[in-house]
Amino acid sequence: MPRNPQKRHCKVEGCRAWAMRGKSLCSSHMRSRSVRERSGQIMPLLLALESTPDGPPTDIKLINEELEKLREGRRYFMRWVKEFRAQDPGDRRGLSPWAFLRAWNDSTARIMQLLRERRALTGQKEGEFDELMESVYDLLEQSPGVEALGTKQAAAGEDASEPLGSG
């Protein structure tokens, strides 16, 4: 825990550096060419995900706001993936299938948690449809997407660390 409560870690997965003052990224990632070139797509996603609290919210309005931010972040992410796949294969760098699935599964798990919290706070009655949705939520939260992708690619002799669309 930093002595200064204003300090935050860089938002890049796996980076241990401190973010620059007033920014979401460390100085190394702020200087990155790919971040500069794609800042229009990257920064809105980081800002949307940065403002989400860690624990379950206790207010319906907050839950709905966070759900909208997550949806917005996913839209930005999918727009970036489409642009990424449209690039010349020689220009593609930085997005592995594992990274895509991890980001997607993390946001899906958070959405499921928020939907459950919203249902609990609104006091909706249990019914057949609720039982079905609860089982869908459980399946999505336990989705073995990353492991399944790795197993599928290993069986096909592919490298799971290759960028999307490179094979």
trRosetta pair geometry for C-beta under 8 A, 3 or more apart (Angstrom, degrees):
i j d omega theta_ij theta_ji phi_ij phi_ji
2 5 7.1 167 84 -85 97 25
2 7 3.9 -50 98 62 173 133
2 18 7.5 82 -86 -110 142 125
4 7 4.8 89 84 -18 99 104
6 21 7.7 25 137 -130 121 84
7 18 5.4 -44 -165 -146 108 124
7 19 7.6 155 -168 46 60 80
8 18 7.1 116 74 -159 37 73
8 19 4.8 -10 83 27 89 125
8 24 7.6 -46 102 -131 135 50
9 15 7.2 156 168 98 95 84
9 16 6.9 -56 -146 -153 116 34
9 17 7.3 122 -156 81 69 37
9 18 6.4 -78 -109 -111 42 45
9 19 6.5 74 127 -22 15 91
10 15 4.1 -50 82 107 128 132
10 16 7.7 19 33 60 106 10
10 17 4.9 36 -17 72 128 84
10 18 6.9 112 -35 142 80 8
10 19 5.1 147 -86 -74 52 73
10 24 7.5 86 -151 145 50 55
10 25 5.3 42 -146 -150 93 47
10 26 3.9 -48 -78 -23 130 96
10 29 5.9 125 -163 14 133 139
11 15 7.8 20 64 51 23 123
11 19 7.0 40 -18 -85 78 126
11 24 4.6 -7 -7 163 131 101
11 25 6.2 -69 34 -80 90 65
11 46 4.9 110 106 -148 160 112
11 49 7.4 125 -162 87 129 114
11 50 6.2 -65 -97 -82 139 104
12 15 4.1 56 75 -6 99 131
12 25 6.4 56 -26 -127 103 93
12 26 7.5 -80 20 17 116 98
12 29 5.1 -170 -27 -100 142 155
13 99 7.3 177 48 -135 153 98
13 102 7.6 83 -128 112 161 139
15 26 6.1 -148 162 4 136 130
15 28 7.9 -168 -141 68 129 119
15 29 6.6 -39 -99 -41 165 133
17 26 3.6 48 103 -108 127 156
17 27 7.5 -102 154 28 145 73
17 28 6.5 119 16 19 167 114
17 29 7.9 176 61 -4 131 104
18 26 6.3 108 76 -106 36 97
19 23 5.4 -153 171 90 100 78
19 24 5.7 -69 -139 -175 142 17
19 25 5.9 99 -131 61 89 8
19 26 5.8 -97 -102 -68 39 54
20 23 4.1 25 68 37 94 128
20 25 6.8 4 13 84 97 58
20 26 6.5 121 -31 -145 77 28
20 27 5.6 100 -68 -67 113 71
20 30 6.1 -6 -4 -28 139 150
23 30 6.4 -2 170 -83 160 131
24 43 7.3 148 36 -137 132 75
24 46 4.7 138 122 147 159 130
24 47 6.7 -128 -46 -73 149 62
24 50 5.6 -102 -118 -75 125 149
25 29 4.1 -115 -176 91 119 117
25 30 4.9 153 97 -59 117 78
25 35 6.9 101 -137 -152 176 157
25 46 7.4 -30 -49 -160 93 167
26 29 5.2 84 54 17 76 99
26 30 6.9 -138 97 -8 35 92
27 30 5.5 -55 -142 37 32 114
27 31 6.4 27 159 -17 65 107
28 31 6.1 -64 -154 38 27 105
28 32 7.0 49 145 -48 61 93
29 32 5.2 -22 -155 -9 43 124
29 35 5.8 100 167 -46 73 157
30 35 6.6 -111 -129 105 24 149
31 35 7.9 70 68 53 21 124
31 36 7.8 -14 -173 -41 26 116
32 35 4.1 79 75 7 105 108
32 36 6.8 -175 91 -9 55 83
33 36 5.7 -57 -149 37 32 111
33 37 6.2 26 156 -16 68 109
34 37 5.8 -55 -142 40 31 109
34 38 6.0 -8 168 16 67 114
34 93 6.6 -119 -89 87 139 115
34 94 6.0 117 -169 -36 168 159
35 38 6.6 -78 -137 58 23 83
35 39 6.0 56 159 -78 65 82
35 42 5.9 -93 -139 67 71 164
36 39 6.0 -15 -144 -34 25 113
38 41 5.0 -45 178 44 92 107
38 42 5.2 85 116 -22 95 108
38 80 6.9 75 -171 -135 127 113
39 42 5.7 -62 -125 47 33 103
39 43 5.2 25 -177 -17 74 117
40 43 7.2 -30 -106 33 11 102
40 44 7.5 5 172 -7 44 109
41 44 7.1 -71 -162 36 24 101
41 45 6.9 15 155 -12 61 115
41 76 5.9 156 -161 -180 69 94
41 79 6.6 -149 -127 95 112 102
41 80 4.2 125 172 -87 141 109
41 83 7.2 -135 -71 40 157 145
42 45 6.1 -71 -161 39 32 109
42 46 6.2 25 154 -16 71 111
42 80 7.4 90 -67 -106 60 150
43 46 5.6 -55 -142 39 35 111
43 47 6.1 34 160 -19 68 107
44 47 5.7 -55 -143 39 31 111
44 48 6.2 33 157 -21 65 106
44 72 7.5 -97 156 147 109 106
44 73 7.7 -168 129 -105 78 61
44 76 5.2 -166 93 -106 112 156
45 48 5.8 -55 -147 35 29 110
45 49 6.3 15 159 -7 65 110
45 73 4.9 97 -141 -147 70 81
45 76 4.5 -154 -67 97 93 135
45 77 5.7 98 -116 -62 138 81
45 80 7.6 -49 -35 -13 144 143
46 49 6.1 -64 -144 46 28 102
46 50 5.7 36 156 -32 66 111
47 50 5.5 -49 -136 31 28 117
47 51 6.6 21 166 -17 61 107
48 51 6.6 -66 -157 33 24 103
48 52 7.6 30 148 -32 57 102
48 69 4.5 174 -164 -177 89 88
48 70 7.2 160 152 -80 113 28
48 72 5.2 -155 -120 89 149 106
48 73 3.9 -163 97 -67 137 100
48 76 7.2 160 10 15 143 138
49 52 5.9 -46 -161 11 43 117
49 69 7.6 166 -70 145 35 107
49 70 7.7 74 -95 -105 71 65
49 73 5.3 94 -51 -122 87 155
49 107 7.8 -84 -104 -92 112 103
51 69 6.3 -114 75 -152 110 160
52 66 5.4 96 -124 -146 91 106
52 69 6.3 -173 -69 97 96 136
52 70 6.9 60 -86 -65 142 93
52 110 6.9 29 167 -175 152 148
53 57 6.3 112 52 -70 132 90
53 66 7.4 -74 24 -97 82 139
56 113 6.3 -127 -96 161 98 107
56 114 7.6 176 -136 -94 80 52
56 117 4.7 180 -167 -93 116 142
57 62 4.1 -143 -179 108 149 125
57 63 5.2 -165 72 -66 124 72
57 66 6.5 169 -12 -5 142 143
57 114 7.5 25 29 -123 104 89
57 117 6.6 112 58 139 68 152
58 62 7.5 33 51 48 44 137
58 117 8.0 -101 -94 -177 36 120
58 121 7.2 151 -168 -99 47 129
59 62 4.2 80 71 8 99 108
59 63 6.9 -169 90 -11 50 84
59 121 7.6 143 -137 -157 12 158
60 63 5.6 -55 -149 35 33 113
60 64 6.3 30 156 -17 67 106
60 118 6.2 87 -128 -136 76 83
60 121 5.5 -168 -68 113 85 136
60 122 6.5 82 -99 -68 128 88
61 64 5.9 -56 -149 38 30 109
61 65 6.4 30 153 -19 64 107
62 65 5.6 -54 -146 37 32 112
62 66 6.2 28 157 -17 66 106
63 66 5.9 -58 -148 39 28 107
63 67 6.3 31 153 -21 64 106
63 114 5.2 154 -158 -167 92 96
63 117 5.8 -163 -108 97 134 112
63 118 4.6 173 136 -77 154 97
63 121 7.2 179 -12 29 149 147
64 67 5.6 -50 -145 35 31 114
64 68 6.5 32 155 -19 63 104
64 118 7.4 96 -58 -110 72 132
65 68 5.8 -56 -152 35 31 110
65 69 6.5 31 151 -18 65 105
66 69 5.5 -51 -148 35 36 113
66 70 6.4 36 153 -18 67 103
66 114 5.9 -153 94 -114 117 144
67 70 5.8 -55 -149 37 31 110
67 71 6.4 33 152 -19 65 105
67 111 6.5 87 -128 -130 83 81
67 114 5.4 -178 -72 126 93 148
67 115 7.6 90 -102 -65 129 73
67 118 7.8 -5 -42 -45 138 144
68 71 5.6 -52 -146 37 33 112
68 72 6.2 36 153 -20 65 105
69 72 5.6 -53 -147 37 31 113
69 73 6.3 34 152 -20 64 105
70 73 5.5 -51 -146 36 33 114
70 74 6.4 33 154 -18 64 104
70 107 5.5 156 -164 -162 105 100
70 110 6.1 -165 -110 99 146 119
70 111 5.6 -172 122 -76 153 93
70 114 7.6 -176 6 10 149 153
71 74 5.7 -55 -149 37 31 110
71 75 6.4 35 151 -22 65 103
72 75 5.6 -51 -149 33 33 113
72 76 6.6 33 153 -16 64 103
73 76 5.8 -53 -150 36 33 111
73 77 6.2 34 152 -21 65 108
73 107 6.6 -156 95 -118 120 140
74 77 5.4 -52 -145 37 33 116
74 78 6.3 31 157 -17 66 105
74 104 7.7 81 -127 -122 102 71
74 107 5.8 163 -74 138 104 157
75 78 6.0 -55 -145 38 29 106
75 79 6.3 32 154 -20 64 106
76 79 5.7 -56 -149 36 30 112
76 80 6.4 30 153 -19 65 106
77 80 5.7 -57 -153 36 30 112
77 81 6.5 31 150 -20 65 104
77 103 6.5 -171 -144 135 148 135
77 104 7.7 179 128 -80 149 77
78 81 5.5 -48 -145 34 36 113
78 82 6.5 39 154 -20 65 101
79 82 5.8 -53 -152 34 31 111
79 83 6.6 28 152 -14 64 106
80 83 5.8 -56 -149 40 33 109
80 84 6.0 38 151 -26 66 108
81 84 5.3 -53 -145 35 31 118
81 85 6.3 28 157 -18 66 105
81 95 7.2 -179 -112 171 78 163
81 100 6.9 79 -106 -124 129 122
81 164 6.9 -13 -152 84 96 163
82 85 6.0 -55 -146 37 29 107
82 86 6.5 28 154 -20 62 109
83 86 5.7 -59 -149 36 32 112
83 87 7.1 48 150 -38 62 94
84 87 6.0 -43 -165 6 34 116
84 92 6.4 86 180 -127 85 97
84 95 5.8 16 -176 22 160 148
84 164 6.7 64 118 71 125 117
84 165 7.2 164 125 20 87 139
85 164 6.5 -62 -83 122 92 110
85 165 4.6 164 -127 -66 79 152
87 91 4.7 -110 167 81 120 115
87 92 5.4 149 86 -69 124 81
88 91 4.7 77 65 6 88 108
88 92 7.6 -149 91 -24 46 82
89 92 5.7 -42 -151 9 40 118
89 165 6.9 -142 -106 129 86 94
89 166 6.0 122 -155 -123 102 63
92 95 7.5 -76 -176 38 97 94
92 163 4.9 171 139 119 113 151
92 164 7.6 -124 -173 68 137 64
92 165 6.3 -153 -112 79 166 108
92 166 6.0 -153 87 -75 139 97
93 163 6.6 -112 -125 -76 18 151
94 163 6.7 45 47 -107 33 119
95 99 5.9 -129 -152 75 56 126
95 100 6.1 61 176 -56 101 99
95 163 5.4 74 65 -146 63 88
95 164 5.2 -34 109 10 107 105
96 99 4.7 97 54 4 80 100
96 100 7.1 -143 93 -4 44 85
96 160 6.9 67 172 145 117 63
96 161 5.1 -46 -127 -154 142 45
96 162 6.7 118 -130 70 84 25
96 163 6.0 -80 -86 -95 50 43
96 164 7.3 144 -156 -34 16 72
97 100 5.6 -54 -149 37 35 114
97 101 6.2 30 157 -15 69 107
97 149 5.5 -159 137 174 125 143
97 153 7.4 154 58 -52 152 145
97 160 6.1 -98 61 -162 111 70
97 162 7.4 24 -5 70 100 70
97 164 5.9 120 -73 -81 69 81
98 101 6.0 -58 -146 40 28 106
98 102 6.2 29 156 -21 64 109
98 146 5.9 61 -140 -142 77 99
98 149 6.9 -176 -84 93 62 136
98 150 7.3 44 -90 -67 105 97
98 160 5.5 69 -46 154 111 106
98 161 6.8 -23 10 -95 126 54
99 102 5.8 -54 -143 36 29 112
99 103 6.4 27 159 -16 64 107
100 103 6.1 -61 -152 38 27 106
100 104 6.2 19 156 -13 65 113
100 164 6.2 59 -34 -58 147 131
101 104 5.7 -58 -141 43 31 109
101 105 5.8 28 162 -17 69 110
101 145 4.5 -165 -164 129 121 117
101 146 4.9 163 110 -80 133 72
101 149 5.8 -149 -39 -8 159 150
102 105 6.0 -56 -139 40 25 106
102 106 6.2 28 159 -21 62 108
102 146 6.1 45 -69 -81 77 129
103 106 5.9 -55 -146 35 26 111
103 107 6.5 18 159 -11 62 108
104 107 6.2 -61 -151 40 28 104
104 108 6.2 29 153 -20 65 110
104 145 7.4 -82 83 119 112 167
105 108 5.5 -54 -142 38 33 114
105 109 6.2 36 158 -22 66 103
105 143 5.9 -147 -124 78 109 118
105 145 5.4 -164 -69 40 125 133
105 146 6.9 -79 -4 -31 154 98
106 109 5.9 -52 -148 33 28 110
106 110 6.6 25 154 -15 62 106
107 110 5.7 -54 -149 38 35 111
107 111 6.3 38 152 -21 66 105
108 111 5.6 -53 -147 35 32 112
108 112 6.4 33 154 -19 65 104
108 140 5.6 -123 157 170 119 113
108 141 7.8 -161 121 -86 94 48
108 143 7.2 4 98 20 146 143
109 112 5.8 -53 -150 35 31 112
109 113 6.5 33 152 -20 64 105
109 140 7.4 -175 -84 129 54 90
109 141 5.3 90 -121 -125 85 75
110 113 5.6 -51 -148 35 34 113
110 114 6.4 32 154 -17 65 106
111 114 5.7 -56 -148 38 31 110
111 115 6.3 32 154 -20 66 105
112 115 5.8 -53 -146 35 31 111
112 116 6.5 31 155 -17 64 105
112 137 4.6 139 -157 -151 113 91
112 140 5.5 172 -70 89 141 123
112 141 5.3 -130 87 -64 160 98
113 116 5.9 -57 -152 36 30 110
113 117 6.4 28 152 -17 65 108
113 141 8.0 98 -52 -101 79 123
114 117 5.6 -54 -145 38 34 111
114 118 6.2 35 155 -21 67 105
115 118 5.7 -51 -145 35 31 112
115 119 6.4 32 155 -19 63 104
115 137 6.9 -148 80 -103 123 126
116 119 5.8 -55 -150 36 31 110
116 120 6.4 29 153 -18 65 107
116 137 6.4 109 -61 -167 108 161
117 120 5.7 -56 -147 38 32 111
117 121 6.2 27 156 -16 66 109
118 121 5.9 -58 -144 40 29 108
118 122 6.2 20 160 -13 65 110
119 122 6.1 -62 -143 41 27 103
119 124 5.1 -65 -159 33 81 123
119 130 7.5 139 -166 -134 145 110
120 123 7.7 28 174 -70 31 41
124 130 7.0 169 121 -92 115 132
125 130 7.7 -147 108 -24 51 149
126 130 5.0 -127 -145 77 55 148
126 131 7.1 64 -176 -51 94 83
127 130 5.0 102 48 7 63 103
127 131 7.3 -119 103 -5 36 88
128 131 5.8 -54 -153 33 33 111
128 132 6.5 33 151 -17 65 105
129 132 5.6 -54 -151 37 35 113
129 133 6.2 32 152 -16 68 106
130 133 5.7 -54 -143 41 32 109
130 134 6.1 38 154 -25 65 104
131 134 5.6 -50 -146 33 30 115
131 135 6.7 29 154 -16 62 103
132 135 6.0 -58 -155 36 31 107
132 136 6.5 31 148 -18 65 105
133 136 5.3 -51 -147 36 37 114
133 137 6.3 42 152 -22 68 101
134 137 5.6 -48 -148 34 32 113
134 138 6.5 34 152 -20 63 103
135 138 5.5 -49 -147 35 35 114
135 139 6.4 36 153 -19 65 104
136 139 5.8 -55 -149 37 32 111
136 140 6.3 29 155 -17 66 107
137 140 5.9 -59 -148 39 29 109
137 141 6.2 26 157 -18 66 109
138 141 5.9 -58 -146 38 28 108
138 142 6.2 4 162 1 65 113
139 142 6.2 -72 -144 50 26 95
139 143 6.8 61 149 -69 61 77
140 143 5.5 -12 -159 -36 36 115
144 147 4.4 -48 178 51 100 113
144 148 5.1 108 109 -30 91 96
145 148 5.8 -58 -139 38 24 109
145 149 6.2 24 162 -20 63 107
146 149 5.9 -55 -149 34 28 110
146 150 6.4 26 154 -16 63 107
147 150 5.7 -56 -148 38 32 111
147 151 6.2 30 156 -17 67 108
148 151 5.8 -56 -145 39 30 109
148 152 6.0 30 157 -20 66 109
149 152 5.8 -56 -144 38 28 110
149 153 6.2 21 160 -13 65 110
149 160 6.4 110 125 -131 96 111
150 153 6.1 -60 -144 41 26 105
150 154 6.1 27 157 -22 64 109
150 160 4.8 -12 -110 -81 73 155
151 154 5.7 -54 -143 35 28 111
151 155 6.4 29 156 -20 63 106
152 155 5.9 -56 -152 34 28 110
152 156 6.5 13 153 -6 63 111
153 156 5.7 -63 -146 46 34 104
153 157 8.0 -97 166 61 58 20
153 158 3.9 -86 -164 73 91 104
153 159 7.0 -65 156 65 128 8
153 160 4.9 146 70 -75 151 78
154 157 7.6 41 -175 -75 30 24
154 158 7.5 -90 -61 54 24 64
154 160 7.4 -23 -50 -38 80 108
158 162 6.7 -86 175 19 96 134
158 167 6.0 9 -134 -119 124 164
159 162 4.8 103 81 -30 96 99
162 166 4.9 -133 168 67 106 126
162 167 5.8 76 118 -44 152 107
163 166 4.6 88 67 -26 84 126
